[in-house]
Amino acid sequence: MHIRAVRLDELHLLQDIERAAGQCFRDIGMPEIAEDEPLPLGELARYHDAGLAWVVTDDADVPVAYLIADRVDGNLHVEQVSVHPESARRGVGRSLLEHLADHARSEGVPALTLTTFAQVPWNAPYYARCGFQVMDGTGLTPGLRKIREHEAAHGLDRWPRVCMRRAL
């Protein structure tokens, strides 16, 4: 498994990975999530330019998974982790999270955060196995509150969501 920074000419592949990975939501009664369009290329380029976008590549150096992150209130916030279904269940997502944790530690960042669906097996329960803990509402930083407000406005609160944090 090889992890490296995403290249600009690969951003469209991140969209393809996201679409493929999202299809599993259809199987659990969340077709709206499956049909949600990935971030536009310009937005993905912002993560590239910030140095906060990584991919896992196959033996031919083609991306099969990606992670993008933001800086939120002094922490690194996992904006998206997606693994193509053909590469799932092999530790690819966990490797990307560990890569981000290593990057964060090298910068002196104290924690990773994310928001996710509470009851989807490959969301909150998975992240808990990766060392993240659910945050109660009183511990939310202003930036995390703003992210949650944006998600609610986007309709994601139709399903239970949580903020999670992993101390580094």
C-alpha positions as CSV (number, residue, x, y, z in Angstrom):
1,M,0.0,0.0,0.0
2,H,1.5,3.3,-1.1
3,I,0.2,6.7,0.3
4,R,1.2,9.9,-1.4
5,A,-0.1,13.4,-2.0
6,V,-2.8,13.6,-4.7
7,R,-1.8,15.2,-8.0
8,L,-3.9,17.8,-9.6
9,D,-4.5,15.7,-12.7
10,E,-6.0,13.0,-10.4
11,L,-8.8,15.0,-8.8
12,H,-11.4,13.6,-11.1
13,L,-10.4,10.1,-9.9
14,L,-11.3,11.2,-6.3
15,Q,-14.8,12.0,-7.6
16,D,-15.0,8.6,-9.2
17,I,-13.9,6.9,-5.9
18,E,-16.4,8.9,-3.9
19,R,-19.3,7.9,-6.2
20,A,-18.4,4.2,-6.1
21,A,-17.9,4.3,-2.3
22,G,-21.2,6.0,-1.8
23,Q,-23.2,3.3,-3.4
24,C,-23.1,1.2,-0.2
25,F,-25.4,3.8,1.4
26,R,-28.2,2.7,-1.0
27,D,-28.1,-0.8,0.5
28,I,-28.9,0.5,4.0
29,G,-31.8,2.8,3.0
30,M,-29.8,6.1,2.5
31,P,-30.1,6.6,-1.3
32,E,-29.8,10.4,-0.9
33,I,-26.3,9.9,0.3
34,A,-25.5,7.5,-2.5
35,E,-26.7,10.1,-5.0
36,D,-25.0,13.0,-3.4
37,E,-22.4,14.5,-5.8
38,P,-18.8,14.6,-4.7
39,L,-17.0,17.9,-4.2
40,P,-16.3,19.8,-7.3
41,L,-12.8,19.8,-8.8
42,G,-12.2,23.4,-7.7
43,E,-12.9,22.5,-4.1
44,L,-10.8,19.3,-4.3
45,A,-8.0,21.5,-5.7
46,R,-8.1,23.6,-2.6
47,Y,-7.2,20.6,-0.4
48,H,-4.4,19.7,-2.8
49,D,-3.1,23.3,-2.6
50,A,-3.2,23.2,1.2
51,G,-1.2,20.0,1.3
52,L,-4.1,18.2,2.9
53,A,-5.1,15.6,0.3
54,W,-3.6,12.1,0.1
55,V,-4.3,9.0,-1.9
56,V,-3.6,5.3,-1.6
57,T,-2.5,3.9,-4.9
58,D,-2.5,0.4,-6.4
59,D,0.5,-1.2,-8.0
60,A,0.0,0.9,-11.2
61,D,0.1,4.1,-9.1
62,V,-3.7,4.7,-9.7
63,P,-5.6,6.1,-6.7
64,V,-8.0,3.6,-5.0
65,A,-8.8,5.7,-1.9
66,Y,-8.3,9.2,-0.6
67,L,-8.5,11.5,2.4
68,I,-8.9,15.2,2.5
69,A,-8.6,17.3,5.7
70,D,-9.2,20.9,6.9
71,R,-7.6,22.9,9.7
72,V,-10.4,23.5,12.2
73,D,-9.8,25.2,15.6
74,G,-6.2,24.0,15.9
75,N,-6.9,20.4,14.9
76,L,-7.0,18.5,11.6
77,H,-10.5,17.7,10.6
78,V,-11.2,14.7,8.4
79,E,-13.4,16.1,5.7
80,Q,-13.7,12.9,3.7
81,V,-12.2,9.4,3.6
82,S,-13.4,7.3,0.7
83,V,-12.2,3.8,-0.4
84,H,-13.2,2.3,-3.7
85,P,-15.3,-0.8,-2.9
86,E,-12.8,-3.0,-4.8
87,S,-10.2,-2.0,-2.3
88,A,-12.3,-2.0,0.8
89,R,-11.8,-4.1,3.9
90,R,-8.0,-4.2,3.6
91,G,-7.0,-1.5,6.1
92,V,-6.8,1.2,3.4
93,G,-9.0,3.8,5.2
94,R,-7.2,3.1,8.5
95,S,-3.8,3.6,6.8
96,L,-5.0,7.0,5.5
97,L,-6.2,8.0,9.0
98,E,-2.8,6.9,10.4
99,H,-1.0,8.9,7.7
100,L,-3.0,12.0,8.7
101,A,-2.3,11.4,12.4
102,D,1.4,11.2,11.6
103,H,1.2,14.4,9.6
104,A,-0.7,16.1,12.4
105,R,1.9,15.0,15.0
106,S,4.7,16.4,12.9
107,E,3.0,19.8,13.0
108,G,2.2,19.6,16.7
109,V,-1.5,19.3,16.1
110,P,-3.2,17.9,19.2
111,A,-6.1,16.0,17.7
112,L,-8.0,14.8,14.7
113,T,-11.8,15.5,14.4
114,L,-14.5,14.4,12.1
115,T,-18.3,14.3,11.7
116,T,-20.0,11.1,10.7
117,F,-23.2,9.1,10.7
118,A,-23.7,7.6,14.2
119,Q,-25.4,4.3,13.1
120,V,-23.7,3.4,9.9
121,P,-21.3,0.5,10.5
122,W,-18.5,1.9,8.4
123,N,-18.8,5.3,9.9
124,A,-19.0,6.1,13.7
125,P,-18.4,2.4,14.9
126,Y,-15.5,2.1,12.5
127,Y,-13.9,5.4,13.6
128,A,-14.3,4.3,17.2
129,R,-12.2,1.3,16.4
130,C,-9.6,3.7,14.9
131,G,-9.4,5.6,18.2
132,F,-11.9,8.3,17.8
133,Q,-14.4,9.2,20.6
134,V,-17.8,10.7,20.3
135,M,-17.9,14.3,21.5
136,D,-20.8,15.6,23.5
137,G,-22.4,18.9,22.4
138,T,-20.6,20.8,25.2
139,G,-17.2,20.0,23.8
140,L,-17.8,21.2,20.3
141,T,-15.5,24.0,19.1
142,P,-16.9,26.9,17.1
143,G,-15.5,25.4,13.9
144,L,-17.2,22.1,14.6
145,R,-20.5,23.8,15.4
146,K,-20.2,25.6,12.0
147,I,-19.5,22.3,10.2
148,R,-22.5,20.7,11.9
149,E,-24.8,23.6,11.0
150,H,-23.6,23.3,7.3
151,E,-24.4,19.6,7.4
152,A,-27.8,20.2,8.9
153,A,-28.6,22.8,6.2
154,H,-27.5,20.2,3.6
155,G,-30.0,17.7,5.0
156,L,-27.6,15.3,6.6
157,D,-29.4,15.4,10.0
158,R,-32.1,13.2,8.6
159,W,-29.9,10.4,10.1
160,P,-28.2,10.7,13.5
161,R,-24.8,12.3,13.2
162,V,-21.9,12.8,15.7
163,C,-18.7,14.7,16.1
164,M,-15.7,12.6,17.0
165,R,-12.2,13.4,18.2
166,R,-9.0,11.4,18.4
167,A,-6.4,12.9,20.7
168,L,-2.8,12.6,19.4
